[in-house]
Amino acid sequence: MRLTKLAFFLVLAGSMWGEFVIDEPGAQNTVPAARPVFGGGARGASLDMLGTLNTFDTLGRAVFGGKIVLYENGGFGLRFQVGIFDVLDIGISEGIENLIGVGNPQFFIPGAYAKLQIIKNLSGFHWAVGFDTFGYGRRALVRRENGTEDMLYGFYSVAGWKYRGWGSEDYIIFGVRFPLLPAEMRQIEALSLMGGISIHLGPYFFVSATLEHLYFSENYQNRLLPSLIAGFVPSENFELQVLFQYLSEENAFHRSLSLGYKARF
């Protein structure tokens, strides 16, 4: 019920930013100029994610996107989202542990996805809020007292700037997450910080560094997740990101692969 109310609120709020056309007697109808909602390569990629870190960019109206994430221990993440307005995306995400390899697959209840861009390019500044999973893999799981595990879902807020890099636009991002599910994580000490920066190496390649799950409570300090990312955007529709996520308890980097596709409908 709460998720239904949240989705209704975001759709209603997003409609405030929508474009409306009113026909008046004698008025000449004009076709609005086409504008790039998503791009790739030399046109300048608009990325909705840096690895598992949300950016402040949305897909745009009438654009749909899908993403597959392959992560440690045979994990499989799936995300589908649709741009309802220029500033509002909604969708669904799911993570499956041990889908590939040894062990029984572990399924979780699919979670809602939403992103609402509140400030768009105000003297270069951007701000968005939303609801999403807090990533995939070990750092995004919570073990209950009975031994079962659940994925972390909750609200987030991200802000920052775009700057012109070597061949495309890049990001400087900082933000905060607050878990809503599972219910036992719904406490102020579970608030965490995140941030990231990207640097393009020409029109098609970029590298990025992110830091997630930065908690102030001693109960969660072992969840810190620094990541290095190598990205490739060969066209307007496709993107590939290779993630190297450092797990301190193993003193090793875990490799993940993210494949994304987006198009108009």
N, C-alpha and C positions, 0 to 999 in steps of 0.2 A: 504494500500500500504506500509506504514511504517513497519507494523508487518511482511509483506511478505519479505521485505528487511532484517529485523532483523533475521528472521528464516533462510533465505538463507545465511547470513553472519555467523551465528553460525554453520550451517551444514558445510560450507566451512572451517571454522576455526577448527572445530572438526576433520575434515578429516586429518589435519596436524599431529594429534596425533595418527591416526589409524595405524594399523599394516599392512604391505604389504609383500607379499611373491612373489619372483621372481624366476621362475624356470630356472636353468642354465643347459646346457648339462652335463650329468654325475653327477649332484648333487643328493644327496640322500634326498628324501622328508621325513621329520620328522613331527610327530604330536605334536603340542605344548602341554606342560603339562597343565592339567586342573587347573584353579585357582579359588578360591572362589570370586564371584562377589558380592553376598549377603550372609548373614549368619544370624544365630539366635542361641539363647541359648548359649551353651558352646563354639561354634565356633566363637563367637564374632559378634554381630549385627552391620551391617553398616546401619545407619539411615540417610535418606535424609531429615527428618524433626524432630525437637524437638518441639512438639506442632504445633504452626503456624510459627515457626522460621526455616528458611532454614538452613541446615548444608552445609558444603562444599563437602560432598560425593555425588556421582552420583550412579545410579543403575548399570551401566556397560553395555557392549555390549550384545545385544540379551536378555535383561531382560525387562519385562513390569511390571507395578505396578498400582494399583488402591487404592484410599483412600476415605473413607466416613467420614464426620465430622458432628456430631449432636451438635448444639450449642443453645444459649439462644433464647427464643421467638419462639421455633419451627423451628429454622433454619436448613438447610440441605446443606452441602457442598460436592461437588464431584470433584475428580481429577483423571485423567488418564494420565500416562506418559510412555514413551518407551526409553530405552537406545539405542541410535544409534551407538555410539562409547563408549569406556571405559570412556571417559571424557565428553560425551555430552548426555543429556536427553532433549527430547521435549515432549510436551503434551498439555492438555487443562484442565481448571478448571472452575467451576461454583458454584455460591452460590444462594440459594433460601431462602428468608426470609418468616417466618410465614407459612411454608409448613405444619406444624403440629400444631393443636390447633386453637385458635380463630383468626379471621382476614383473609383477602384475601392473598393468596400467592403473593410474590413480586419476579418476575424473573428479572435477569440481563443478559446482553449479555455475553456469555462465553468468557473467556480470554485465551490468549496463555500462555504456560508455557515453559521455557527453562532454562537449567543450563549447563554452560561450566566450567569445572575444569581446571584452568590454572596452578596451582602448586599442585603437588601431592607428599606429603611426602618428602619435601626437609628438611632434618634434623628434621623431625617431623612436619614441617609447611605445611599447606594446604591453598589454595585460590581458590575461585570460584566466578563467576559472573553469573547473570541470569535475567530473567523477570518472574514475578509472581504476583498474588494477594497479598495484604498486610494482609492476614488473613481472618477471617470470623467474622461476628457479628458486633456489634455497632461500634467498633473501626476501622473497615475496610470500613465503609460507609462515604460518603460525601453528605451532604444535599445541593442541589442547591438553588438559590434564589427563584425559582418557586415552591419549596417544594418537588420536586422529589429527589430521592436518587440514587447514583451510587457507585459501589465498587471501591476501590482503586487498581490500577494496576500500575506497574512500574518496574524500574531496581533496582537490589540490588547487593551488593558485600559483601561476607562473607569470613573471614579468621580465622585461629586459629590452635589449636594443638589437637592431640589425645594423650591420656595417658592411661596406663594400670590400670584399676580399679579393683575392687573385682569381678573377673570372666569374664570381657569383656573389650573392649576398650571404653573409654569415651571421651567427647568433652569439649573443652573450645573454645567458639566462640564469635567473635565480628564482627559487620558489619554495613552497611549503606544502606538506601533505598532512592530512588528518584522517585516520582510519575510521570507517563506519562499520565495516564487517571484517572479521567476526566481532560480536558484541563486546567480548571481554577486552578488546583493544581500543574501545571507545573511551579513551581517557586522555587528559591533557599531556601526560608524560609520554604518550605515544606520538606526539607531534614531531615531525622530522623535517629537516631542511634538505634542499637539493640545488644543484647548479651545474652549468656546463658552458662550454665555448666550442665553436667550430671554426675551422680555417680551411678555405678552399685552395686546392693546388691545381688551378686551371678550372675550366668550365665544367668538367665531369667528375673530378675526384675531390674529396674533402677528408679531413681528419678531425676528430673531436675528442674532447676529454670531459667526462662527467663525474659527478660525485653525488651519490644518493644515500638515503637512509642515515642521515646525520642526526642522531638523537642526542638530547641533553641528559636524558635519564640514564643512570648506570645500568638499568635493567636491559637496555637495548643497544648498548655501545658496541656489541660484537656483530651488529648487522651492517656496519659501514660498508659501502660498495663503490669503490672507485673503478672507472672503466675507461679504456681507450678504444676508439672506434675508427675504422677505415670505411669510407663510403664511396659508392660509385653510382652515378645517376646518368645512364647512357641515353635516355630519351625523356620525353615529357611524361611517360606513363610508368616507367619502371625505376626502382631504386634497390640497391643492395647495400647492406651494412654488415660488417664483420665486427663483433664485439669481443674485447678481451677484458673480462671482469675479474678483478682480483679478490680472492677469498682469503682473508688473513689466517684463518684457522688451518688452511692447507698450505699457506705460503706459495700459492700458485695462481696462475691466470686460467679461468675457464673460458673457452671459446663458444660464442653463440653466432648464429647467422640469422639475419632478418631480410626477408624478401617482400617488397611492397609493389602494389599495382594500383593505379588510379586513373579514372577516365570520366568523361561527361556522359550523361544519359539524357 
